[in-house]
Structure formats: structure tokens, C-alpha cells
Amino acid sequence: MEGIEYLRRKLDLYRLGALERQKVYDMKDDYNAPGITIPQALRRQYKATLGWGAKAVDSLADRLVFREFANDNFNINEIFQMNSADILFDDAKLSSLINSCSFIYISEGDEDIPRLQVIQGSEATGILDPVTRLLTEGYAVLSRDGRGRPIEELYFVTGRTDYFVDGDLQDSFDNSAPAPLLVPIIHRPDSSKPFGRSRITPSAVYYQKYAKRTLERADITAEFYSWPQKYVVGTSQESEAMDNWKATVASFLEFTKDDDGDKPTLGQFNVPSMSPFVEQLRTAASGFAGETGLTLDDLGFPSDNPSSAEAIKASHETLRLAAEKAQRDFSSGFLNVGYLAASLRDGFAYKRNQLYQTKAKWEPVFKPDASTISLMGDGAIKVNQAVPGYFGVNNLRDLTGVEGENNGN
């Protein structure tokens, strides 16, 4: 056992990065763009805000719709339903996509139904078992003071949960679960990153900062584009000084000749073009889209011709693969939650391999339109003619996302 002090230091080490990613998602990231020609005061005045980071997360999170656990021998669907399953799943997967992982805290609840609470990745950590993806010990912060120091803390080990207030142990709660009651929900884990990877990657952050710098420069240039600078040469030294603002907005100006018959010459500086900024912004959008599996349409650069449902699906092939990978990752985490919650509910330490038949079911990433459903129906009829019973109610729902009407026949 590493102990709570080790886990406190570990959380402090990774928390700063998680908070920065959360700021990017919330569009509150403070970034002082470098520059050699624009003063910082002027740049702050035209500070840009961009929501591409939130778009990268939401575009995937909104397509991950958890349905249920099939072959639910331990009745874990009931546990999730009694804990507002729609909100719980959405909260856990959104935090995982932002922070690379989130955690679900399991505790004793009312009416023998365990209580499930999502804790975001910036407030919890632990030691991960690489085989089961369960924790061997865990740590979570429930509340902090105004300076960010922990007030309420939880320390998890197998069979016990310790509750701390201001660093002092207040109570310990024994349980019958075979693992600590803090379960990680991890996005894209691997051997080098056991706690997963965020959708807000360093590359995506770079392209967003690049786009923000472009927008800031474009805003400043637009001032000169709207009011191009003019000049007058050859005015008499005895003439009154010109009011620059009046000269800018006036519709008519009068300049007379001097005593020698000379007259001033009027001119205007070349107006800077906005086209380079549009192309630069499009370049940033192309790089961000390639990094996150989105399209330029998703980032505000619509194509000339409207796309069909099949064309949209084909253009989001990378996003579809990312969504299916996320479904596999989250399925393991949610099943671990149900496994420990069932053990806590029944007061018995079940074995993990007893749930091998229980499978997580998700709605299709891209729901088909009416014409696609018709083609699927024709295909199902032909396949069933060749292999009787190959397509039934369950796998057709997995394919179409449409629940059949149960008429009792």
C-alpha cells in the first residue's frame, strides 16, 4: 500500500493539467499570445474566444448513448436506474473525454440500493490494477476551500473507506466489496497511459491557440480595414491643426490654397486585405479537424453542397471509430461499477468472472435514416433466407437503434 500521502501528492501532480483541459472545454483558458508587432494592451482588448475544444468533446460525447446491460444476471441495471442513469452515464463519459478519466464513488444508499456519484478526474486518483482495471487503493476529494485546499477527503482500500476532514480521520466504513469502492472510467487506456488520454490533446490545443491568434490579428486589422488611414502633405505651417476624428468621419473637407497658390495633396494608405486571415483560419481548422476526427463543416466552414446522411457518415469515419473505441473502454468501467455495487448491495464478494456473460449495449453511433432502414430490412430478409434466424429483434435493434413494438406475439 502506498498510503494516502502518496496519493495526495499524485493528485496534486496531475491536477493542474486536468484543470487546464477543463478551462479549454469551458472556453475560459487564459492565453497570452506571443507577438512582435502588436502591443499586449491592444491584443488583450481584442482577445478571442474559441469553442473548438468543447466541440471536439461534445461531438463524441453526444454520440455515446448507453442503453442497458444485456444478460443482467446480477440485476445491475436496477442499480444504475435508481441513480438517475441518464445523468450518471453522461456525466461520467463527458468528464472522461475531457480529463482522460473520471471516477464513480460507490457508497451505501437507501433501500439497499448503493449510491453512485461521479467524481471528475481532477479530484480523484488511485493505483490501477492493469488486468481488471480496478483500483487497489484510491483517493478522492469531495470538497475544497476557497484556496483549493482539500476539506473532505476519502481514502479507499479493499473492504474499507476512510473519511477525512481537514486532514484528520473522522470515520471508517467497512464493506464487503472485493475492491475499493472507487471505480475509474477511462478513455483510451494503454500501457504507457493507464489512466487514458483526453480528447483535448496538445495538438488540438495548439491549433485552437493558432486560430485564436489569427482571429485577434484579424480583429485589429479590421479596424484599419474599416477606417483606412489617410494623409495630407503640403499644408501651410500657419494652418490650424486638424482634428483627426472630424477628418475621419466628415463627409466633406475643404482645403484652400495658400498665399503662394500652392495646395495640399491628399492621399490614403493601401487598405490591408482580410483574405490572408480567412485562409490562415481555415488552415488551423483543417489541422484541428484532422486531429479530432471532425470536418470543416463541424467547425463553421460549410461546404457548398448539402450532404446526404450517407455522405455525412462517410466523412465522419474517424469519429465513428473513435466512438466505438470509447464504447469498448467505457463498457468495462461501467461493468466494474455494477460489479462492485452488486457486491455491496448483496453483502457478498462476487468474483469478477461471474459477470462474463453481462454485456454493455449502446445505441448506434450514427442513427440511420428511413431509406437506410429500408435497405437494412431488405438485407436482413435476404440473409435470413440464406441463414434462417440470423437476424432477430435484438441484433436488428443494435443495427438500427429502433426498439421494436412488443405486442406479445
C-alpha positions in Angstrom: 0.0 0.0 0.0 1.3 3.4 -0.9 -0.9 5.3 1.5 -3.0 8.5 1.4 0.0 10.8 1.5 1.4 9.3 -1.7 -2.0 9.6 -3.4 -2.3 13.3 -2.3 1.0 14.1 -4.0 0.0 12.1 -7.1 -3.3 14.0 -7.4 -1.5 17.4 -7.0 0.9 16.4 -9.8 -1.8 15.6 -12.3 -4.5 18.1 -11.2 -3.0 21.1 -12.9 -3.2 19.6 -16.3 -6.7 18.4 -15.8 -7.8 21.9 -14.7 -6.2 23.4 -17.8 -8.1 21.0 -20.1 -11.3 21.8 -18.2 -10.7 25.5 -18.9 -10.2 24.8 -22.6 -13.5 23.0 -22.6 -15.2 25.8 -20.7 -13.6 28.4 -23.1 -12.0 30.1 -20.1 -8.4 29.4 -20.9 -6.2 32.4 -20.5 -3.5 32.6 -23.1 -1.1 35.4 -23.8 -0.3 35.1 -27.4 3.2 35.9 -28.5 3.8 38.8 -30.9 6.4 41.2 -32.1 4.3 43.9 -33.7 1.0 44.1 -31.7 1.3 45.6 -28.1 0.0 43.4 -25.4 -2.6 46.0 -24.2 -4.1 46.1 -27.7 -4.0 42.3 -28.0 -5.9 42.0 -24.7 -8.5 44.4 -25.9 -9.3 42.2 -28.9 -8.9 38.8 -27.1 -10.6 36.0 -29.0 -12.6 33.1 -27.6 -13.0 29.8 -29.5 -15.0 26.7 -28.6 -13.3 24.1 -30.8 -12.1 22.2 -27.7 -15.7 21.8 -26.4 -16.8 20.9 -29.9 -14.2 18.1 -30.0 -15.5 16.6 -26.8 -19.3 17.2 -27.3 -19.3 15.8 -30.8 -18.1 12.4 -29.5 -19.9 12.5 -26.1 -23.3 13.2 -27.7 -23.0 10.1 -29.9 -22.3 7.8 -27.0 -25.7 6.7 -25.7 -25.7 3.9 -23.2 -28.8 1.6 -23.4 -28.5 -1.2 -20.9 -26.6 -4.3 -19.8 -27.7 -7.5 -21.6 -27.8 -10.8 -19.8 -28.0 -9.0 -16.5 -27.8 -11.9 -14.1 -27.0 -9.7 -11.1 -29.7 -7.0 -11.7 -27.2 -4.2 -12.0 -29.4 -2.3 -14.4 -31.7 -1.5 -11.4 -28.8 0.0 -9.5 -28.0 2.4 -12.3 -31.7 3.3 -12.9 -32.1 4.1 -9.3 -29.2 6.5 -9.6 -30.5 8.6 -12.5 -28.8 6.6 -15.1 -29.2 9.1 -17.9 -27.4 11.8 -16.0 -24.8 9.5 -14.4 -23.6 8.0 -17.7 -23.5 11.4 -19.5 -21.6 13.0 -16.6 -19.1 10.1 -16.3 -18.3 9.9 -20.1 -18.1 13.7 -20.5 -15.6 14.0 -17.7 -13.6 11.1 -19.1 -13.3 12.6 -22.5 -12.1 15.9 -21.0 -9.7 14.6 -18.4 -8.9 11.2 -19.8 -10.7 9.5 -16.9 -13.4 10.1 -14.3 -14.3 8.1 -11.2 -17.6 6.7 -9.8 -17.7 6.6 -6.0 -19.9 3.8 -4.6 -21.4 4.1 -1.1 -24.3 2.7 1.0 -27.6 4.1 -0.1 -31.3 4.0 0.8 -33.4 0.9 0.5 -30.4 -1.4 0.0 -29.6 0.3 -3.4 -26.0 1.6 -3.5 -25.4 5.2 -4.1 -23.3 6.2 -7.2 -21.6 9.6 -7.5 -19.4 10.8 -10.4 -16.1 12.5 -9.4 -14.2 14.2 -12.1 -10.6 13.3 -13.0 -9.1 16.4 -11.4 -10.4 15.4 -7.9 -9.5 11.7 -7.7 -6.7 9.2 -8.4 -5.5 5.8 -7.4 -3.3 2.8 -8.0 -4.6 0.8 -11.0 -4.7 -3.0 -11.4 -3.7 -3.4 -15.1 -5.7 -6.6 -15.5 -9.1 -5.8 -14.0 -8.9 -2.0 -14.4 -10.0 -1.7 -10.8 -8.1 0.2 -8.2 -6.0 -1.4 -5.5 -6.3 1.8 -3.5 -7.9 5.1 -4.2 -8.2 8.7 -3.1 -10.8 11.4 -3.8 -11.5 15.0 -2.7 -15.2 15.8 -2.1 -14.8 19.5 -1.3 -12.2 22.2 -1.2 -12.0 25.7 0.4 -11.6 29.0 -1.4 -7.8 28.4 -1.9 -8.2 25.0 -3.4 -7.1 23.1 -0.3 -9.0 19.8 0.4 -11.6 19.8 3.2 -13.4 16.5 2.8 -11.3 13.5 1.6 -11.9 9.8 1.0 -9.3 7.1 1.1 -10.3 3.7 -0.4 -8.8 0.3 0.2 -10.4 -3.2 -0.2 -13.1 -3.6 2.4 -12.9 -0.1 3.9 -13.4 3.6 3.1 -11.9 6.2 5.3 -13.4 9.7 5.7 -11.1 12.7 6.4 -12.0 16.3 7.3 -9.2 18.9 7.2 -6.6 16.0 7.1 -7.9 14.2 10.2 -9.6 10.8 10.1 -13.3 11.2 11.1 -14.8 7.8 10.4 -14.2 4.4 8.6 -16.8 2.4 6.7 -16.3 -1.3 6.3 -17.8 -3.1 3.2 -17.9 -6.5 1.6 -16.8 -5.4 -1.9 -13.8 -7.2 -3.3 -12.1 -4.0 -4.4 -12.0 -0.3 -3.3 -15.3 1.5 -3.9 -13.8 4.0 -6.4 -14.0 2.9 -10.0 -12.2 4.6 -12.9 -14.0 5.2 -16.2 -11.1 5.5 -18.6 -10.9 6.8 -22.2 -8.3 5.1 -24.5 -6.0 3.5 -21.9 -2.8 1.8 -22.9 0.4 0.5 -21.3 2.1 3.9 -21.3 -1.0 5.8 -20.3 -3.0 3.5 -17.9 -5.4 6.3 -17.0 -6.1 7.1 -20.6 -5.9 10.0 -23.0 -8.0 13.2 -23.3 -9.9 14.3 -26.4 -8.3 17.7 -25.8 -4.8 16.7 -27.0 -1.8 19.0 -27.0 -2.1 19.1 -30.8 -5.7 20.2 -30.7 -4.8 22.9 -28.1 -2.1 24.2 -30.4 -4.4 24.5 -33.4 -7.0 26.3 -31.2 -4.4 28.8 -30.0 -3.2 29.2 -33.6 -6.8 30.1 -34.6 -7.3 32.5 -31.7 -4.1 34.4 -32.6 -5.4 34.6 -36.2 -8.8 36.0 -35.0 -7.1 38.6 -32.8 -4.9 39.8 -35.6 -7.9 39.9 -37.9 -9.9 42.0 -35.4 -7.1 44.5 -35.1 -6.6 44.7 -38.8 -10.3 45.1 -39.4 -10.2 48.5 -37.6 -7.8 49.7 -40.2 -9.8 48.0 -42.9 -13.0 49.8 -41.8 -11.3 53.2 -41.3 -8.2 53.3 -43.7 -5.5 55.8 -42.7 -5.4 59.0 -44.8 -2.7 61.6 -45.1 -2.3 65.2 -46.3 1.0 66.7 -47.4 1.9 70.2 -48.4 -0.2 72.1 -45.8 0.9 75.5 -44.7 2.8 75.7 -41.4 0.5 78.6 -40.4 -2.7 76.5 -40.9 -4.7 75.4 -37.8 -4.1 71.8 -36.6 -6.7 69.4 -38.0 -9.0 67.4 -35.7 -8.2 63.8 -36.6 -11.6 62.5 -35.6 -13.6 65.1 -37.5 -11.4 64.5 -40.5 -12.1 60.8 -40.3 -15.9 60.9 -40.1 -16.6 64.1 -42.0 -18.3 63.7 -45.4 -16.7 66.8 -46.9 -13.4 68.5 -46.3 -12.2 71.8 -47.7 -8.6 72.8 -48.3 -7.7 76.2 -49.7 -4.6 77.4 -51.5 -2.0 79.4 -49.6 -0.7 82.8 -50.5 1.7 81.4 -53.0 -1.1 79.5 -54.7 0.1 76.1 -53.5 -2.4 73.5 -52.4 -2.0 70.3 -50.2 -2.0 66.8 -51.6 -4.4 64.2 -50.2 -3.8 60.5 -50.1 -4.8 57.2 -48.5 -2.7 54.3 -47.4 -3.4 50.9 -49.0 -6.2 49.0 -47.2 -5.0 45.7 -45.8 -6.8 42.6 -47.1 -8.7 40.3 -44.8 -8.3 37.3 -47.1 -5.0 36.0 -45.6 -6.6 35.8 -42.2 -9.5 33.7 -43.6 -7.1 31.3 -45.3 -5.0 31.1 -42.1 -8.1 30.4 -40.0 -9.1 27.7 -42.5 -5.7 26.1 -42.2 -6.0 26.0 -38.4 -9.5 24.5 -38.7 -8.2 21.8 -41.1 -5.4 20.8 -38.7 -7.9 20.7 -35.8 -10.4 18.7 -37.7 -7.8 16.2 -38.7 -6.6 15.8 -35.1 -10.1 15.3 -33.7 -11.9 13.4 -36.5 -14.3 16.3 -37.3 -14.9 18.0 -40.6 -14.7 21.6 -41.7 -18.5 21.7 -41.7 -18.4 21.0 -37.9 -16.0 23.9 -37.3 -18.0 26.5 -39.2 -16.8 26.2 -42.7 -19.8 24.8 -44.6 -19.5 23.2 -47.9 -21.3 24.5 -50.9 -23.5 21.4 -51.5 -25.6 19.9 -48.7 -24.5 16.4 -47.7 -26.7 13.3 -47.6 -26.9 11.1 -44.5 -24.5 8.6 -46.0 -22.1 11.3 -47.0 -22.1 12.8 -43.5 -21.5 9.3 -42.1 -18.6 8.6 -44.5 -16.9 12.0 -43.7 -17.0 11.1 -40.0 -15.4 7.7 -40.4 -12.6 8.7 -38.0 -15.1 10.0 -35.5 -17.1 6.7 -35.7 -14.0 4.6 -35.0 -13.2 6.9 -32.0 -16.7 6.5 -30.7 -16.7 2.7 -31.0 -13.4 2.6 -29.2 -14.8 4.8 -26.4 -17.8 2.5 -26.1 -15.5 -0.5 -25.5 -13.4 1.4 -22.9 -16.4 2.8 -21.0 -18.2 -0.6 -21.1 -15.5 -2.2 -19.0 -15.6 0.7 -16.5 -19.4 0.7 -16.1 -19.5 -3.1 -15.7 -16.9 -2.7 -12.9 -19.1 -0.2 -11.2 -22.1 -2.6 -11.4 -20.0 -5.5 -10.2 -18.8 -3.7 -7.1 -22.2 -2.1 -6.5 -23.9 -5.6 -6.6 -21.3 -6.9 -4.2 -22.1 -4.1 -1.8 -25.8 -4.5 -2.2 -25.8 -8.2 -1.5 -23.1 -8.2 1.1 -21.1 -10.8 -0.7 -17.8 -10.5 -2.6 -18.6 -11.8 -6.0 -15.9 -12.8 -8.4 -15.3 -10.7 -11.5 -15.5 -13.6 -13.9 -19.1 -14.3 -12.7 -20.2 -11.4 -14.9 -18.6 -12.6 -18.1 -22.0 -13.0 -19.8 -23.1 -9.5 -19.0 -22.5 -7.2 -21.9 -23.0 -3.4 -22.3 -25.3 -2.3 -25.1 -25.0 1.1 -26.8 -27.2 2.9 -29.3 -25.7 3.1 -32.8 -23.2 6.0 -33.2 -24.9 7.2 -36.4 -28.7 6.5 -36.4 -29.8 5.5 -39.9 -32.5 7.5 -41.8 -35.6 6.0 -43.3 -34.0 4.9 -46.6 -31.1 3.2 -44.8 -33.5 1.3 -42.5 -35.4 0.1 -45.6 -32.1 -1.1 -47.2 -31.2 -2.9 -43.9 -34.6 -4.6 -43.9 -34.2 -5.9 -47.4 -30.7 -7.1 -46.5 -32.0 -8.8 -43.3 -34.7 -10.7 -45.3 -32.1 -12.0 -47.8 -29.6 -13.0 -45.0 -32.4 -14.8 -43.1 -33.4 -16.7 -46.3 -29.8 -17.9 -46.6 -29.2 -18.5 -42.9 -32.6 -18.8 -41.1 -32.9 -16.8 -37.8 -29.6 -15.0 -38.3 -31.3 -11.6 -37.8 -33.7 -11.2 -34.9 -35.2 -8.4 -32.7 -32.0 -7.9 -30.6 -29.4 -7.6 -33.3 -31.7 -5.6 -35.6 -32.1 -3.1 -32.8 -28.3 -2.9 -32.4 -28.1 -2.2 -36.1 -30.9 0.4 -36.4 -31.3 1.8 -32.9 -35.1 1.4 -33.2 -36.8 -0.5 -30.5 -39.5 -2.9 -31.8 -43.1 -2.8 -30.6 -43.7 -5.7 -28.2 -47.2 -6.9 -28.9 -46.9 -10.2 -27.0 -46.8 -12.4 -30.2 
